[in-house]
Amino acid sequence: MQETLLVCSESTREYLPSHMYSRVHVVSAPPQKDILKLKNSEESVIAIGGGAVIDTAKIISSRPIICYPTTAAGSAVTSHSVYWDGSKKMSIKVHIPSEVHVVEEFVQSLPERVREYTFYDVLGHCLDSLWSKNRTKESVALVNAALKILCSDFSNVQLVEAGNLAGQAIQICPTTILHALSYPMTAYYKIPHGRAVGYFIPHLCKFMDFDLKPYIKYPRDCLPDIDTYTIASAALEYDKAHNIEKEIDALQLAELLRFDSDIFRIYKEAGYDREW
């Protein structure tokens, strides 16, 4: 039988020291299509890290993994992993991890920028699930539990736990328009996933009539100039983008994503003003 493989990033390998494992796989970026060559190649896998690490571990393991999530990506509680095929975000069916451990020591030094971006990711999971045509009483209850944490003065442990709650929600009803928008933003402009989701949240909250004010924790982000029509058109190629209760076409969505003085105002009123 194979010895256990440790899957980690450079920043998380210190928490489960490599000298404890004879085999270590270091993840430095989100998995690409070539990860499929390793699909189900490992029998015993432990993962410590964020979404890219856990997604990679789930793909290469033939059995449910043991994981220590260090971000709020939610991958620790879902039966799918994502990978990139060129500029296209893909999803593959995998085993749900058998054990999930949120350890304070492993998340207490989470860099502030990572904390901000993973906050956007979990909030995006909550909103996508809440707006889904396929939402259920169970998924809504999980979202509400996560949102209760996100509107509080949460710790890093609580943030990761909120991510796992939201992950359970998207296991019931997958992500919708926010994540569909984030994919081309990452593919075309190399914007990190969490930052991309965070940029779109205010625009879609306005469109979906969702009160964002209790969840404003960071200044409004200002991204480089983007081709909003290209982003909108690419997002709408994903079926999930249409799985919300309101219909929108590419022209409407492109216009929605442009600068909005009302969004600027609510951030300023919340005390989170940032130079534009």
C-alpha positions in Angstrom: 0.0 0.0 0.0 1.2 3.5 -0.8 2.5 5.7 2.0 0.3 8.8 2.7 0.8 11.7 0.3 0.8 15.2 1.8 -0.7 17.8 -0.6 0.0 21.4 0.5 1.3 24.8 -0.7 4.6 26.3 0.2 3.0 28.4 2.8 1.1 25.5 4.5 3.7 22.7 4.4 5.2 23.9 7.7 2.1 23.0 9.6 2.3 19.3 8.7 6.1 19.1 8.3 7.4 17.2 5.3 9.7 15.1 7.5 6.5 13.5 8.8 5.8 12.3 5.3 8.1 10.7 2.7 5.9 12.0 -0.1 4.8 15.6 -0.6 3.0 17.3 -3.5 3.3 21.1 -3.5 0.6 23.0 -5.2 1.6 26.5 -6.5 -1.4 27.4 -8.6 -5.0 26.2 -9.4 -5.0 22.8 -11.0 -4.8 22.7 -14.8 -6.2 20.0 -17.2 -3.0 17.9 -16.9 -3.9 17.1 -13.3 -6.4 14.6 -14.8 -3.4 12.4 -15.6 -3.0 11.8 -11.9 -6.7 11.2 -11.3 -7.3 8.5 -8.7 -3.6 7.7 -8.6 -3.2 7.9 -4.8 -4.9 5.8 -2.1 -4.1 7.9 1.0 -4.0 11.7 0.9 -3.9 14.4 3.5 -4.3 18.0 2.3 -3.6 21.3 4.1 -4.3 24.6 2.4 -6.9 26.5 0.4 -9.2 25.6 -2.4 -6.6 24.9 -5.0 -4.7 22.5 -2.7 -7.8 20.6 -1.6 -9.2 20.4 -5.1 -5.9 19.0 -6.3 -5.9 16.4 -3.5 -9.5 15.3 -4.2 -8.7 14.8 -7.9 -5.6 12.6 -7.4 -7.1 10.6 -4.5 -9.1 7.4 -5.2 -10.6 7.7 -1.7 -12.0 10.4 0.5 -9.2 12.6 1.8 -8.4 14.1 5.2 -8.1 17.9 5.0 -7.2 20.9 7.0 -8.7 23.9 5.1 -6.9 27.2 5.7 -9.3 29.4 3.7 -13.0 29.7 3.3 -13.1 28.2 -0.2 -15.6 25.4 0.9 -13.8 22.7 -1.1 -13.4 20.6 2.1 -17.1 19.8 2.1 -18.0 19.3 -1.6 -18.1 16.4 -4.0 -16.5 18.3 -6.9 -13.1 19.8 -7.8 -12.4 22.5 -10.3 -9.6 22.8 -12.8 -8.7 25.0 -15.8 -8.8 23.8 -19.4 -7.2 26.8 -21.1 -9.5 29.8 -20.3 -12.4 27.5 -19.3 -13.2 26.6 -15.7 -14.2 22.9 -15.5 -15.6 20.8 -12.7 -15.1 17.1 -12.0 -16.9 14.7 -9.6 -14.8 13.5 -6.6 -15.2 12.1 -3.2 -16.3 14.4 -0.3 -13.4 14.5 2.2 -13.9 12.0 5.1 -12.5 14.3 7.8 -12.3 18.1 7.9 -10.3 19.8 10.7 -10.3 23.6 11.2 -7.2 24.2 13.3 -6.7 27.7 14.8 -2.9 27.4 14.6 -3.1 26.8 10.9 -5.3 29.9 10.1 -4.3 32.5 12.7 -1.6 34.0 10.5 -3.7 34.2 7.3 -2.4 37.1 5.3 -4.9 40.0 5.3 -5.1 40.1 1.5 -5.9 36.3 1.4 -8.4 36.9 4.2 -10.1 39.6 2.1 -10.3 37.5 -1.0 -11.5 34.3 0.7 -14.2 36.4 2.5 -15.4 37.4 -1.0 -15.4 33.8 -2.1 -17.6 32.6 0.8 -19.9 35.5 0.5 -20.2 34.8 -3.2 -21.0 31.1 -2.5 -23.8 32.3 -0.1 -25.3 34.7 -2.6 -25.0 32.4 -5.6 -26.8 29.7 -3.5 -29.4 32.1 -2.2 -30.3 33.3 -5.7 -30.3 29.8 -7.2 -33.6 28.5 -8.7 -32.6 25.2 -7.1 -32.3 26.5 -3.6 -33.9 24.4 -0.8 -34.9 25.0 2.8 -31.7 23.2 3.8 -29.4 25.3 1.5 -31.1 28.5 2.7 -30.6 27.6 6.3 -26.9 26.8 5.7 -26.5 30.2 3.9 -28.2 32.1 6.7 -25.9 30.4 9.2 -22.9 31.5 7.2 -24.2 35.0 6.6 -24.7 35.4 10.4 -21.0 34.8 10.8 -20.0 37.1 7.9 -21.9 40.1 9.3 -20.1 39.7 12.7 -16.6 40.5 13.9 -15.5 37.0 13.0 -12.2 35.2 13.7 -10.2 33.4 11.0 -11.5 30.1 12.4 -15.1 31.3 12.1 -14.4 32.6 8.6 -13.3 29.1 7.5 -16.3 27.5 9.3 -18.6 30.0 7.4 -16.8 28.8 4.2 -17.6 25.2 5.0 -21.3 26.1 5.7 -21.5 27.8 2.4 -19.7 24.9 0.8 -22.5 22.6 2.0 -25.0 25.0 0.5 -23.4 24.9 -2.9 -23.2 21.1 -2.7 -27.0 21.2 -2.7 -27.4 24.0 -5.3 -24.2 24.9 -7.2 -22.9 28.4 -7.8 -24.7 30.7 -10.2 -24.0 34.1 -11.8 -21.3 35.5 -9.5 -18.9 32.6 -10.1 -19.8 32.5 -13.8 -18.6 36.1 -14.0 -15.4 35.4 -12.0 -14.2 32.8 -14.4 -13.5 35.0 -17.5 -12.2 37.7 -15.2 -9.5 35.3 -14.0 -9.0 33.7 -17.5 -8.6 37.0 -19.4 -7.2 39.4 -16.8 -5.4 37.0 -14.4 -7.5 38.5 -11.5 -7.4 36.1 -8.5 -10.7 34.3 -8.0 -11.7 35.8 -4.7 -10.9 39.3 -5.9 -12.9 38.8 -9.1 -15.9 37.6 -7.1 -15.6 40.5 -4.7 -15.6 43.0 -7.6 -18.9 41.7 -8.9 -20.8 41.3 -5.6 -22.0 44.9 -5.3 -23.2 45.0 -8.9 -25.2 41.8 -8.6 -26.5 42.6 -5.1 -28.0 45.8 -6.6 -29.5 43.8 -9.5 -30.9 41.1 -7.2 -32.2 43.6 -4.6 -30.0 42.2 -1.8 -28.9 44.5 1.0 -25.1 44.3 1.0 -24.5 46.9 3.8 -24.2 44.4 6.7 -21.5 42.5 4.8 -19.2 45.4 3.8 -15.9 44.6 5.5 -13.4 46.0 3.1 -13.1 49.1 0.9 -14.7 48.8 -2.6 -12.1 47.3 -4.9 -11.1 49.1 -8.1 -10.0 46.8 -10.9 -8.1 47.8 -14.1 -10.3 48.8 -17.1 -12.1 45.7 -18.4 -14.2 44.9 -21.4 -17.5 44.4 -19.6 -19.2 43.1 -22.7 -16.6 40.4 -23.2 -16.8 39.4 -19.6 -20.6 39.4 -19.6 -20.8 37.4 -22.8 -18.3 34.8 -21.6 -20.0 34.5 -18.3 -23.4 33.8 -19.9 -21.9 30.9 -21.8 -22.0 29.0 -18.5 -25.4 27.5 -17.9 -25.1 28.4 -14.2 -25.3 32.1 -15.1 -28.9 31.6 -16.1 -29.9 29.7 -13.0 -31.2 32.7 -11.1 -34.7 34.1 -10.8 -34.0 37.2 -12.9 -33.2 37.1 -16.6 -30.4 39.2 -18.0 -28.7 39.4 -21.4 -25.1 40.3 -22.2 -25.8 44.0 -23.0 -27.7 44.5 -19.7 -25.1 42.6 -17.7 -22.2 44.6 -19.3 -23.9 47.8 -18.4 -24.6 46.6 -14.9 -20.9 46.0 -14.4 -19.8 49.5 -15.2 -19.0 52.2 -12.6 -22.0 52.8 -10.4 -22.2 55.9 -8.2 -24.9 54.3 -5.9 -22.4 51.5 -5.1 -19.7 54.0 -4.4 -22.0 55.8 -2.1 -23.0 52.8 0.1 -19.4 51.9 0.6 -18.6 55.5 1.6 -21.5 55.6 4.0 -20.3 52.3 5.5 -16.9 54.0 6.2 -15.1 51.9 3.6 -14.0 54.5 1.2 -11.0 53.8 -1.1 -9.4 55.9 -3.8 -11.0 55.3 -7.2 
